[in-house]
Amino acid sequence: MKKTQKLYLLMSIGAAAGLLASFLQMLEKITLLKNPHAALSCNLSSVFNCSNILNAHQSSVFGFPNSLMCIVFFALMLSAGLAGLGGGVLHRWLRLSYQFLALFFVVFGFWYLWQSIFNVGSLCIYCIFCYGGLLLVNTAWLRLNYADYGLSSRRARPMKHGKVAERIYLFGA
């Protein structure tokens, strides 16, 4: 197995874990919408209490449940991971776009965990698994795209008089 395929496997594992966790969280949200006093399976203790998290306004920041947004995100990442694992080649702009999206979700996930801990006072076990999967996805994207940042010595080219210049690529070749 090639190095890139191992990274796509890591991405696929993280995306599958996040997809499963966000899907289960969405089912819990539906249960809670049907019956606000329902005993959820993810209510483990006073600290790990999904009901508190899912009832908080932070769980629907954009007007719909965050878990719905995560389902779409992790499905995209899983499809990219499986395409790369199968030997497909993703264009540079697509890889960088996916990485930007994944980095947005890391920042959003950090904010959401901060809100959960310090404002709501509880943690959701599904959110923790989603964030773990998100970290795996981001690790894979960072390693896959490292050569495209212009920081790698492989991108350096010699200039006149023996000096080395770093190329910085944005969206061009």
CNS distance restraints for C-alpha pairs under 8 A (distance, minus, plus):
assign (resid   1 and name CA) (resid   5 and name CA) 6.24 0.50 0.50
assign (resid   1 and name CA) (resid   6 and name CA) 6.75 0.50 0.50
assign (resid   2 and name CA) (resid   6 and name CA) 6.40 0.50 0.50
assign (resid   3 and name CA) (resid   7 and name CA) 6.47 0.50 0.50
assign (resid   4 and name CA) (resid   8 and name CA) 6.21 0.50 0.50
assign (resid   4 and name CA) (resid  84 and name CA) 7.79 0.50 0.50
assign (resid   4 and name CA) (resid  85 and name CA) 7.99 0.50 0.50
assign (resid   4 and name CA) (resid 144 and name CA) 6.89 0.50 0.50
assign (resid   5 and name CA) (resid   9 and name CA) 6.03 0.50 0.50
assign (resid   5 and name CA) (resid  84 and name CA) 6.52 0.50 0.50
assign (resid   5 and name CA) (resid  85 and name CA) 5.01 0.50 0.50
assign (resid   5 and name CA) (resid  86 and name CA) 7.96 0.50 0.50
assign (resid   5 and name CA) (resid  87 and name CA) 7.51 0.50 0.50
assign (resid   6 and name CA) (resid  10 and name CA) 6.20 0.50 0.50
assign (resid   6 and name CA) (resid  85 and name CA) 7.69 0.50 0.50
assign (resid   7 and name CA) (resid  11 and name CA) 6.19 0.50 0.50
assign (resid   7 and name CA) (resid 140 and name CA) 5.18 0.50 0.50
assign (resid   7 and name CA) (resid 143 and name CA) 7.65 0.50 0.50
assign (resid   7 and name CA) (resid 144 and name CA) 7.16 0.50 0.50
assign (resid   8 and name CA) (resid  12 and name CA) 6.04 0.50 0.50
assign (resid   8 and name CA) (resid  80 and name CA) 7.96 0.50 0.50
assign (resid   8 and name CA) (resid  81 and name CA) 4.73 0.50 0.50
assign (resid   8 and name CA) (resid  82 and name CA) 6.97 0.50 0.50
assign (resid   8 and name CA) (resid  84 and name CA) 5.69 0.50 0.50
assign (resid   8 and name CA) (resid  85 and name CA) 5.33 0.50 0.50
assign (resid   8 and name CA) (resid 140 and name CA) 6.77 0.50 0.50
assign (resid   9 and name CA) (resid  13 and name CA) 6.15 0.50 0.50
assign (resid   9 and name CA) (resid  81 and name CA) 6.52 0.50 0.50
assign (resid   9 and name CA) (resid  82 and name CA) 7.53 0.50 0.50
assign (resid   9 and name CA) (resid  85 and name CA) 6.15 0.50 0.50
assign (resid  10 and name CA) (resid  14 and name CA) 6.22 0.50 0.50
assign (resid  10 and name CA) (resid 136 and name CA) 6.49 0.50 0.50
assign (resid  10 and name CA) (resid 137 and name CA) 7.08 0.50 0.50
assign (resid  10 and name CA) (resid 140 and name CA) 6.48 0.50 0.50
assign (resid  11 and name CA) (resid  15 and name CA) 5.99 0.50 0.50
assign (resid  11 and name CA) (resid  77 and name CA) 7.27 0.50 0.50
assign (resid  11 and name CA) (resid  78 and name CA) 7.13 0.50 0.50
assign (resid  11 and name CA) (resid  81 and name CA) 5.52 0.50 0.50
assign (resid  11 and name CA) (resid 136 and name CA) 6.03 0.50 0.50
assign (resid  11 and name CA) (resid 137 and name CA) 4.52 0.50 0.50
assign (resid  11 and name CA) (resid 138 and name CA) 7.82 0.50 0.50
assign (resid  11 and name CA) (resid 139 and name CA) 7.96 0.50 0.50
assign (resid  11 and name CA) (resid 140 and name CA) 5.65 0.50 0.50
assign (resid  11 and name CA) (resid 141 and name CA) 7.76 0.50 0.50
assign (resid  12 and name CA) (resid  16 and name CA) 5.92 0.50 0.50
assign (resid  12 and name CA) (resid  77 and name CA) 7.22 0.50 0.50
assign (resid  12 and name CA) (resid  78 and name CA) 5.09 0.50 0.50
assign (resid  12 and name CA) (resid  79 and name CA) 7.94 0.50 0.50
assign (resid  12 and name CA) (resid  81 and name CA) 4.81 0.50 0.50
assign (resid  12 and name CA) (resid  82 and name CA) 6.31 0.50 0.50
assign (resid  12 and name CA) (resid 137 and name CA) 7.60 0.50 0.50
assign (resid  13 and name CA) (resid  17 and name CA) 6.16 0.50 0.50
assign (resid  13 and name CA) (resid 133 and name CA) 7.49 0.50 0.50
assign (resid  13 and name CA) (resid 136 and name CA) 7.87 0.50 0.50
assign (resid  14 and name CA) (resid  18 and name CA) 6.14 0.50 0.50
assign (resid  14 and name CA) (resid 132 and name CA) 7.24 0.50 0.50
assign (resid  14 and name CA) (resid 133 and name CA) 3.86 0.50 0.50
assign (resid  14 and name CA) (resid 134 and name CA) 6.38 0.50 0.50
assign (resid  14 and name CA) (resid 135 and name CA) 7.58 0.50 0.50
assign (resid  14 and name CA) (resid 136 and name CA) 5.10 0.50 0.50
assign (resid  14 and name CA) (resid 137 and name CA) 5.59 0.50 0.50
assign (resid  15 and name CA) (resid  19 and name CA) 5.88 0.50 0.50
assign (resid  15 and name CA) (resid  74 and name CA) 5.05 0.50 0.50
assign (resid  15 and name CA) (resid  75 and name CA) 7.14 0.50 0.50
assign (resid  15 and name CA) (resid  77 and name CA) 5.86 0.50 0.50
assign (resid  15 and name CA) (resid  78 and name CA) 5.13 0.50 0.50
assign (resid  15 and name CA) (resid 133 and name CA) 5.73 0.50 0.50
assign (resid  15 and name CA) (resid 134 and name CA) 7.02 0.50 0.50
assign (resid  15 and name CA) (resid 136 and name CA) 7.90 0.50 0.50
assign (resid  15 and name CA) (resid 137 and name CA) 6.46 0.50 0.50
assign (resid  16 and name CA) (resid  20 and name CA) 6.10 0.50 0.50
assign (resid  16 and name CA) (resid  74 and name CA) 7.11 0.50 0.50
assign (resid  16 and name CA) (resid  75 and name CA) 7.96 0.50 0.50
assign (resid  16 and name CA) (resid  78 and name CA) 6.39 0.50 0.50
assign (resid  16 and name CA) (resid 133 and name CA) 7.67 0.50 0.50
assign (resid  17 and name CA) (resid  21 and name CA) 6.16 0.50 0.50
assign (resid  17 and name CA) (resid 129 and name CA) 6.91 0.50 0.50
assign (resid  17 and name CA) (resid 130 and name CA) 6.90 0.50 0.50
assign (resid  17 and name CA) (resid 133 and name CA) 5.71 0.50 0.50
assign (resid  18 and name CA) (resid  22 and name CA) 5.96 0.50 0.50
assign (resid  18 and name CA) (resid  70 and name CA) 7.72 0.50 0.50
assign (resid  18 and name CA) (resid  71 and name CA) 7.90 0.50 0.50
assign (resid  18 and name CA) (resid  74 and name CA) 6.20 0.50 0.50
assign (resid  18 and name CA) (resid 129 and name CA) 6.25 0.50 0.50
assign (resid  18 and name CA) (resid 130 and name CA) 4.21 0.50 0.50
assign (resid  18 and name CA) (resid 131 and name CA) 7.32 0.50 0.50
assign (resid  18 and name CA) (resid 132 and name CA) 7.54 0.50 0.50
assign (resid  18 and name CA) (resid 133 and name CA) 4.94 0.50 0.50
assign (resid  18 and name CA) (resid 134 and name CA) 6.83 0.50 0.50
assign (resid  19 and name CA) (resid  23 and name CA) 5.99 0.50 0.50
assign (resid  19 and name CA) (resid  70 and name CA) 7.18 0.50 0.50
assign (resid  19 and name CA) (resid  71 and name CA) 5.51 0.50 0.50
assign (resid  19 and name CA) (resid  74 and name CA) 5.21 0.50 0.50
assign (resid  19 and name CA) (resid  75 and name CA) 6.59 0.50 0.50
assign (resid  19 and name CA) (resid 130 and name CA) 7.45 0.50 0.50
assign (resid  20 and name CA) (resid  24 and name CA) 6.18 0.50 0.50
assign (resid  21 and name CA) (resid  25 and name CA) 6.11 0.50 0.50
assign (resid  21 and name CA) (resid 126 and name CA) 5.12 0.50 0.50
assign (resid  21 and name CA) (resid 127 and name CA) 7.32 0.50 0.50
assign (resid  21 and name CA) (resid 129 and name CA) 6.22 0.50 0.50
assign (resid  21 and name CA) (resid 130 and name CA) 5.93 0.50 0.50
assign (resid  22 and name CA) (resid  26 and name CA) 6.09 0.50 0.50
assign (resid  22 and name CA) (resid  67 and name CA) 5.09 0.50 0.50
assign (resid  22 and name CA) (resid  68 and name CA) 7.33 0.50 0.50
assign (resid  22 and name CA) (resid  70 and name CA) 6.10 0.50 0.50
assign (resid  22 and name CA) (resid  71 and name CA) 5.82 0.50 0.50
assign (resid  22 and name CA) (resid 126 and name CA) 6.64 0.50 0.50
assign (resid  22 and name CA) (resid 127 and name CA) 7.46 0.50 0.50
assign (resid  22 and name CA) (resid 130 and name CA) 6.53 0.50 0.50
assign (resid  23 and name CA) (resid  27 and name CA) 6.40 0.50 0.50
assign (resid  23 and name CA) (resid  67 and name CA) 7.05 0.50 0.50
assign (resid  23 and name CA) (resid  68 and name CA) 7.78 0.50 0.50
assign (resid  23 and name CA) (resid  71 and name CA) 6.37 0.50 0.50
assign (resid  24 and name CA) (resid  28 and name CA) 6.36 0.50 0.50
assign (resid  24 and name CA) (resid 126 and name CA) 7.49 0.50 0.50
assign (resid  25 and name CA) (resid  29 and name CA) 6.18 0.50 0.50
assign (resid  25 and name CA) (resid  67 and name CA) 6.39 0.50 0.50
assign (resid  25 and name CA) (resid 126 and name CA) 6.15 0.50 0.50
assign (resid  26 and name CA) (resid  30 and name CA) 6.25 0.50 0.50
assign (resid  26 and name CA) (resid  65 and name CA) 7.74 0.50 0.50
assign (resid  26 and name CA) (resid  67 and name CA) 5.65 0.50 0.50
assign (resid  26 and name CA) (resid  68 and name CA) 6.66 0.50 0.50
assign (resid  27 and name CA) (resid  31 and name CA) 6.25 0.50 0.50
assign (resid  28 and name CA) (resid  32 and name CA) 6.11 0.50 0.50
assign (resid  28 and name CA) (resid  40 and name CA) 6.58 0.50 0.50
assign (resid  28 and name CA) (resid  41 and name CA) 7.92 0.50 0.50
assign (resid  29 and name CA) (resid  33 and name CA) 6.13 0.50 0.50
assign (resid  29 and name CA) (resid  54 and name CA) 6.51 0.50 0.50
assign (resid  30 and name CA) (resid  34 and name CA) 6.29 0.50 0.50
assign (resid  31 and name CA) (resid  35 and name CA) 6.23 0.50 0.50
assign (resid  31 and name CA) (resid  36 and name CA) 7.99 0.50 0.50
assign (resid  31 and name CA) (resid  38 and name CA) 7.15 0.50 0.50
assign (resid  31 and name CA) (resid  40 and name CA) 7.84 0.50 0.50
assign (resid  32 and name CA) (resid  36 and name CA) 4.93 0.50 0.50
assign (resid  32 and name CA) (resid  37 and name CA) 7.17 0.50 0.50
assign (resid  32 and name CA) (resid  38 and name CA) 6.13 0.50 0.50
assign (resid  32 and name CA) (resid  40 and name CA) 7.75 0.50 0.50
assign (resid  32 and name CA) (resid  51 and name CA) 7.56 0.50 0.50
assign (resid  39 and name CA) (resid  43 and name CA) 7.25 0.50 0.50
assign (resid  40 and name CA) (resid  50 and name CA) 7.37 0.50 0.50
assign (resid  40 and name CA) (resid  51 and name CA) 7.02 0.50 0.50
assign (resid  42 and name CA) (resid  48 and name CA) 7.52 0.50 0.50
assign (resid  42 and name CA) (resid  49 and name CA) 6.63 0.50 0.50
assign (resid  42 and name CA) (resid  50 and name CA) 5.85 0.50 0.50
assign (resid  42 and name CA) (resid 124 and name CA) 7.39 0.50 0.50
assign (resid  42 and name CA) (resid 125 and name CA) 6.76 0.50 0.50
assign (resid  42 and name CA) (resid 126 and name CA) 7.79 0.50 0.50
assign (resid  43 and name CA) (resid  48 and name CA) 6.06 0.50 0.50
assign (resid  43 and name CA) (resid  49 and name CA) 4.36 0.50 0.50
assign (resid  43 and name CA) (resid  50 and name CA) 5.53 0.50 0.50
assign (resid  43 and name CA) (resid  51 and name CA) 6.86 0.50 0.50
assign (resid  44 and name CA) (resid  48 and name CA) 5.42 0.50 0.50
assign (resid  44 and name CA) (resid  49 and name CA) 6.11 0.50 0.50
assign (resid  45 and name CA) (resid  49 and name CA) 5.97 0.50 0.50
assign (resid  46 and name CA) (resid 122 and name CA) 7.06 0.50 0.50
assign (resid  47 and name CA) (resid 121 and name CA) 7.20 0.50 0.50
assign (resid  47 and name CA) (resid 122 and name CA) 4.81 0.50 0.50
assign (resid  47 and name CA) (resid 123 and name CA) 5.97 0.50 0.50
assign (resid  48 and name CA) (resid 122 and name CA) 5.78 0.50 0.50
assign (resid  48 and name CA) (resid 123 and name CA) 4.75 0.50 0.50
assign (resid  48 and name CA) (resid 124 and name CA) 5.56 0.50 0.50
assign (resid  48 and name CA) (resid 125 and name CA) 6.39 0.50 0.50
assign (resid  49 and name CA) (resid  53 and name CA) 6.93 0.50 0.50
assign (resid  49 and name CA) (resid 122 and name CA) 5.81 0.50 0.50
assign (resid  49 and name CA) (resid 123 and name CA) 5.98 0.50 0.50
assign (resid  49 and name CA) (resid 124 and name CA) 5.84 0.50 0.50
assign (resid  49 and name CA) (resid 125 and name CA) 7.94 0.50 0.50
assign (resid  50 and name CA) (resid  54 and name CA) 5.92 0.50 0.50
assign (resid  50 and name CA) (resid 122 and name CA) 7.60 0.50 0.50
assign (resid  50 and name CA) (resid 123 and name CA) 6.76 0.50 0.50
assign (resid  50 and name CA) (resid 124 and name CA) 4.73 0.50 0.50
assign (resid  50 and name CA) (resid 125 and name CA) 7.30 0.50 0.50
assign (resid  51 and name CA) (resid  55 and name CA) 5.98 0.50 0.50
assign (resid  52 and name CA) (resid  56 and name CA) 6.32 0.50 0.50
assign (resid  52 and name CA) (resid 120 and name CA) 7.00 0.50 0.50
assign (resid  52 and name CA) (resid 122 and name CA) 6.63 0.50 0.50
assign (resid  53 and name CA) (resid  58 and name CA) 7.82 0.50 0.50
assign (resid  53 and name CA) (resid  59 and name CA) 6.63 0.50 0.50
assign (resid  53 and name CA) (resid 116 and name CA) 6.61 0.50 0.50
assign (resid  53 and name CA) (resid 120 and name CA) 6.75 0.50 0.50
assign (resid  53 and name CA) (resid 122 and name CA) 6.62 0.50 0.50
assign (resid  53 and name CA) (resid 123 and name CA) 6.91 0.50 0.50
assign (resid  53 and name CA) (resid 124 and name CA) 6.51 0.50 0.50
assign (resid  54 and name CA) (resid  59 and name CA) 5.61 0.50 0.50
assign (resid  55 and name CA) (resid  59 and name CA) 7.21 0.50 0.50
assign (resid  56 and name CA) (resid 120 and name CA) 7.10 0.50 0.50
assign (resid  57 and name CA) (resid  61 and name CA) 6.78 0.50 0.50
assign (resid  58 and name CA) (resid 112 and name CA) 7.13 0.50 0.50
assign (resid  58 and name CA) (resid 115 and name CA) 7.35 0.50 0.50
assign (resid  59 and name CA) (resid  65 and name CA) 5.90 0.50 0.50
assign (resid  59 and name CA) (resid  66 and name CA) 5.63 0.50 0.50
assign (resid  60 and name CA) (resid  64 and name CA) 5.02 0.50 0.50
assign (resid  60 and name CA) (resid  65 and name CA) 4.43 0.50 0.50
assign (resid  60 and name CA) (resid  66 and name CA) 5.47 0.50 0.50
assign (resid  61 and name CA) (resid  65 and name CA) 7.48 0.50 0.50
assign (resid  61 and name CA) (resid  66 and name CA) 7.00 0.50 0.50
assign (resid  62 and name CA) (resid  66 and name CA) 7.71 0.50 0.50
assign (resid  64 and name CA) (resid  68 and name CA) 7.25 0.50 0.50
assign (resid  65 and name CA) (resid  69 and name CA) 7.03 0.50 0.50
assign (resid  66 and name CA) (resid  70 and name CA) 6.28 0.50 0.50
assign (resid  67 and name CA) (resid  71 and name CA) 6.15 0.50 0.50
assign (resid  68 and name CA) (resid  72 and name CA) 6.64 0.50 0.50
assign (resid  69 and name CA) (resid  73 and name CA) 6.29 0.50 0.50
assign (resid  70 and name CA) (resid  74 and name CA) 5.91 0.50 0.50
assign (resid  71 and name CA) (resid  75 and name CA) 6.04 0.50 0.50
assign (resid  72 and name CA) (resid  76 and name CA) 6.31 0.50 0.50
assign (resid  73 and name CA) (resid  77 and name CA) 6.33 0.50 0.50
assign (resid  74 and name CA) (resid  78 and name CA) 5.91 0.50 0.50
assign (resid  75 and name CA) (resid  79 and name CA) 6.16 0.50 0.50
assign (resid  76 and name CA) (resid  80 and name CA) 6.31 0.50 0.50
assign (resid  77 and name CA) (resid  81 and name CA) 6.03 0.50 0.50
assign (resid  77 and name CA) (resid  98 and name CA) 7.64 0.50 0.50
assign (resid  77 and name CA) (resid 137 and name CA) 7.46 0.50 0.50
assign (resid  78 and name CA) (resid  82 and name CA) 6.03 0.50 0.50
assign (resid  79 and name CA) (resid  83 and name CA) 6.04 0.50 0.50
assign (resid  80 and name CA) (resid  84 and name CA) 6.20 0.50 0.50
assign (resid  81 and name CA) (resid  85 and name CA) 5.97 0.50 0.50
assign (resid  82 and name CA) (resid  86 and name CA) 6.01 0.50 0.50
assign (resid  83 and name CA) (resid  87 and name CA) 6.60 0.50 0.50
assign (resid  83 and name CA) (resid  88 and name CA) 5.21 0.50 0.50
assign (resid  83 and name CA) (resid  89 and name CA) 7.67 0.50 0.50
assign (resid  84 and name CA) (resid  88 and name CA) 4.82 0.50 0.50
assign (resid  84 and name CA) (resid  89 and name CA) 6.25 0.50 0.50
assign (resid  84 and name CA) (resid  90 and name CA) 7.26 0.50 0.50
assign (resid  90 and name CA) (resid  94 and name CA) 6.40 0.50 0.50
assign (resid  90 and name CA) (resid  95 and name CA) 6.30 0.50 0.50
assign (resid  91 and name CA) (resid  95 and name CA) 6.31 0.50 0.50
assign (resid  92 and name CA) (resid  96 and name CA) 6.16 0.50 0.50
assign (resid  92 and name CA) (resid 148 and name CA) 7.84 0.50 0.50
assign (resid  92 and name CA) (resid 171 and name CA) 7.99 0.50 0.50
assign (resid  93 and name CA) (resid  97 and name CA) 5.97 0.50 0.50
assign (resid  93 and name CA) (resid 171 and name CA) 6.31 0.50 0.50
assign (resid  94 and name CA) (resid  98 and name CA) 6.11 0.50 0.50
assign (resid  95 and name CA) (resid  99 and name CA) 6.14 0.50 0.50
assign (resid  95 and name CA) (resid 141 and name CA) 7.54 0.50 0.50
assign (resid  95 and name CA) (resid 145 and name CA) 7.15 0.50 0.50
assign (resid  96 and name CA) (resid 100 and name CA) 6.08 0.50 0.50
assign (resid  96 and name CA) (resid 145 and name CA) 7.05 0.50 0.50
assign (resid  97 and name CA) (resid 101 and name CA) 6.22 0.50 0.50
assign (resid  98 and name CA) (resid 102 and name CA) 6.11 0.50 0.50
assign (resid  98 and name CA) (resid 141 and name CA) 7.96 0.50 0.50
assign (resid  99 and name CA) (resid 103 and name CA) 6.07 0.50 0.50
assign (resid  99 and name CA) (resid 138 and name CA) 6.95 0.50 0.50
assign (resid  99 and name CA) (resid 141 and name CA) 5.73 0.50 0.50
assign (resid  99 and name CA) (resid 142 and name CA) 7.32 0.50 0.50
assign (resid 100 and name CA) (resid 104 and name CA) 6.19 0.50 0.50
assign (resid 101 and name CA) (resid 105 and name CA) 6.39 0.50 0.50
assign (resid 102 and name CA) (resid 106 and name CA) 6.33 0.50 0.50
assign (resid 102 and name CA) (resid 134 and name CA) 7.33 0.50 0.50
assign (resid 102 and name CA) (resid 137 and name CA) 7.35 0.50 0.50
assign (resid 102 and name CA) (resid 138 and name CA) 6.09 0.50 0.50
assign (resid 103 and name CA) (resid 107 and name CA) 6.40 0.50 0.50
assign (resid 103 and name CA) (resid 138 and name CA) 6.89 0.50 0.50
assign (resid 104 and name CA) (resid 108 and name CA) 6.12 0.50 0.50
assign (resid 105 and name CA) (resid 109 and name CA) 5.71 0.50 0.50
assign (resid 105 and name CA) (resid 134 and name CA) 7.60 0.50 0.50
assign (resid 106 and name CA) (resid 110 and name CA) 6.04 0.50 0.50
assign (resid 106 and name CA) (resid 131 and name CA) 7.62 0.50 0.50
assign (resid 106 and name CA) (resid 134 and name CA) 6.81 0.50 0.50
assign (resid 106 and name CA) (resid 135 and name CA) 7.39 0.50 0.50
assign (resid 107 and name CA) (resid 111 and name CA) 6.24 0.50 0.50
assign (resid 108 and name CA) (resid 112 and name CA) 6.11 0.50 0.50
assign (resid 109 and name CA) (resid 113 and name CA) 6.07 0.50 0.50
assign (resid 109 and name CA) (resid 131 and name CA) 6.54 0.50 0.50
assign (resid 110 and name CA) (resid 114 and name CA) 6.09 0.50 0.50
assign (resid 111 and name CA) (resid 115 and name CA) 6.13 0.50 0.50
assign (resid 112 and name CA) (resid 116 and name CA) 6.06 0.50 0.50
assign (resid 113 and name CA) (resid 117 and name CA) 6.12 0.50 0.50
assign (resid 113 and name CA) (resid 123 and name CA) 7.68 0.50 0.50
assign (resid 113 and name CA) (resid 127 and name CA) 7.98 0.50 0.50
assign (resid 114 and name CA) (resid 118 and name CA) 5.95 0.50 0.50
assign (resid 114 and name CA) (resid 119 and name CA) 7.67 0.50 0.50
assign (resid 115 and name CA) (resid 119 and name CA) 5.05 0.50 0.50
assign (resid 115 and name CA) (resid 120 and name CA) 6.38 0.50 0.50
assign (resid 116 and name CA) (resid 120 and name CA) 4.89 0.50 0.50
assign (resid 116 and name CA) (resid 121 and name CA) 5.91 0.50 0.50
assign (resid 116 and name CA) (resid 122 and name CA) 5.71 0.50 0.50
assign (resid 116 and name CA) (resid 123 and name CA) 5.92 0.50 0.50
assign (resid 117 and name CA) (resid 121 and name CA) 4.79 0.50 0.50
assign (resid 117 and name CA) (resid 122 and name CA) 5.59 0.50 0.50
assign (resid 117 and name CA) (resid 123 and name CA) 6.37 0.50 0.50
assign (resid 123 and name CA) (resid 127 and name CA) 7.65 0.50 0.50
assign (resid 123 and name CA) (resid 128 and name CA) 7.86 0.50 0.50
assign (resid 124 and name CA) (resid 128 and name CA) 6.55 0.50 0.50
assign (resid 125 and name CA) (resid 129 and name CA) 6.51 0.50 0.50
assign (resid 126 and name CA) (resid 130 and name CA) 6.17 0.50 0.50
assign (resid 127 and name CA) (resid 131 and name CA) 6.09 0.50 0.50
assign (resid 128 and name CA) (resid 132 and name CA) 6.16 0.50 0.50
assign (resid 129 and name CA) (resid 133 and name CA) 6.18 0.50 0.50
assign (resid 130 and name CA) (resid 134 and name CA) 6.06 0.50 0.50
assign (resid 131 and name CA) (resid 135 and name CA) 6.19 0.50 0.50
assign (resid 132 and name CA) (resid 136 and name CA) 6.49 0.50 0.50
assign (resid 133 and name CA) (resid 137 and name CA) 6.26 0.50 0.50
assign (resid 134 and name CA) (resid 138 and name CA) 6.17 0.50 0.50
assign (resid 135 and name CA) (resid 139 and name CA) 6.06 0.50 0.50
assign (resid 136 and name CA) (resid 140 and name CA) 6.32 0.50 0.50
assign (resid 137 and name CA) (resid 141 and name CA) 6.31 0.50 0.50
assign (resid 138 and name CA) (resid 142 and name CA) 5.98 0.50 0.50
assign (resid 139 and name CA) (resid 143 and name CA) 6.26 0.50 0.50
assign (resid 140 and name CA) (resid 144 and name CA) 6.02 0.50 0.50
assign (resid 141 and name CA) (resid 145 and name CA) 5.95 0.50 0.50
assign (resid 142 and name CA) (resid 146 and name CA) 5.82 0.50 0.50
assign (resid 145 and name CA) (resid 149 and name CA) 6.98 0.50 0.50
assign (resid 146 and name CA) (resid 150 and name CA) 7.99 0.50 0.50
assign (resid 146 and name CA) (resid 151 and name CA) 7.59 0.50 0.50
assign (resid 146 and name CA) (resid 152 and name CA) 7.17 0.50 0.50
assign (resid 147 and name CA) (resid 151 and name CA) 7.02 0.50 0.50
assign (resid 147 and name CA) (resid 152 and name CA) 5.54 0.50 0.50
assign (resid 147 and name CA) (resid 154 and name CA) 7.44 0.50 0.50
assign (resid 147 and name CA) (resid 155 and name CA) 7.24 0.50 0.50
assign (resid 148 and name CA) (resid 152 and name CA) 7.96 0.50 0.50
assign (resid 148 and name CA) (resid 169 and name CA) 6.85 0.50 0.50
assign (resid 149 and name CA) (resid 168 and name CA) 6.61 0.50 0.50
assign (resid 149 and name CA) (resid 169 and name CA) 6.74 0.50 0.50
assign (resid 150 and name CA) (resid 155 and name CA) 6.03 0.50 0.50
assign (resid 150 and name CA) (resid 156 and name CA) 7.84 0.50 0.50
assign (resid 150 and name CA) (resid 166 and name CA) 6.37 0.50 0.50
assign (resid 150 and name CA) (resid 167 and name CA) 5.45 0.50 0.50
assign (resid 150 and name CA) (resid 168 and name CA) 4.59 0.50 0.50
assign (resid 150 and name CA) (resid 169 and name CA) 6.34 0.50 0.50
assign (resid 151 and name CA) (resid 155 and name CA) 7.31 0.50 0.50
assign (resid 151 and name CA) (resid 166 and name CA) 7.20 0.50 0.50
assign (resid 151 and name CA) (resid 168 and name CA) 7.80 0.50 0.50
assign (resid 152 and name CA) (resid 156 and name CA) 7.16 0.50 0.50
assign (resid 155 and name CA) (resid 166 and name CA) 6.64 0.50 0.50
assign (resid 155 and name CA) (resid 167 and name CA) 6.38 0.50 0.50
assign (resid 156 and name CA) (resid 164 and name CA) 6.40 0.50 0.50
assign (resid 156 and name CA) (resid 165 and name CA) 5.90 0.50 0.50
assign (resid 156 and name CA) (resid 166 and name CA) 4.86 0.50 0.50
assign (resid 156 and name CA) (resid 167 and name CA) 6.45 0.50 0.50
assign (resid 157 and name CA) (resid 164 and name CA) 5.92 0.50 0.50
assign (resid 157 and name CA) (resid 165 and name CA) 5.92 0.50 0.50
assign (resid 157 and name CA) (resid 166 and name CA) 6.83 0.50 0.50
assign (resid 157 and name CA) (resid 167 and name CA) 7.77 0.50 0.50
assign (resid 158 and name CA) (resid 162 and name CA) 6.13 0.50 0.50
assign (resid 158 and name CA) (resid 163 and name CA) 5.92 0.50 0.50
assign (resid 158 and name CA) (resid 164 and name CA) 4.63 0.50 0.50
assign (resid 158 and name CA) (resid 165 and name CA) 6.39 0.50 0.50
assign (resid 159 and name CA) (resid 163 and name CA) 5.26 0.50 0.50
assign (resid 159 and name CA) (resid 164 and name CA) 5.63 0.50 0.50
assign (resid 159 and name CA) (resid 165 and name CA) 6.41 0.50 0.50
assign (resid 169 and name CA) (resid 173 and name CA) 7.15 0.50 0.50
